């Protein structure tokens, strides 16, 4: 009976740590995605600003990209206030379509203990 109590505390503590680690990784992933999305949105705004600078009317730009005139105006305004990278160009952003799962980042049950000094031993199954 004492062994079962020990297993309970051990496994519940490890489960909490696994969930905390996963939450931290998820926050980093979301933060990185937000940064990339912001750069891409800035480049999209810059493209509309360039169309306007080439003499296109806001109404014509809205028709070209199929968004409301108010969104074109807002994008042009944002582009005027967004600082450009050195040299006047916006930084290149690599858009990654698909990636292989990174070990330790939720690839499945087999990787649960790889960042820790323990391995799941199945001791709770059928005890």
Buried (B, 14 or more C-beta within 10 A) or exposed (E): EEEEEEBEEEBEEBEEEBEEBEEEBEEEEEEEEEEEEEBEEBBBBBBBBEBBEEEBEBEBBBEEBEBEBEEBBBBBEBBEEBEEEEEEEBEEBEEEEEEEEEEBBBEEEEBBBEEEEEEEEEEEEEE
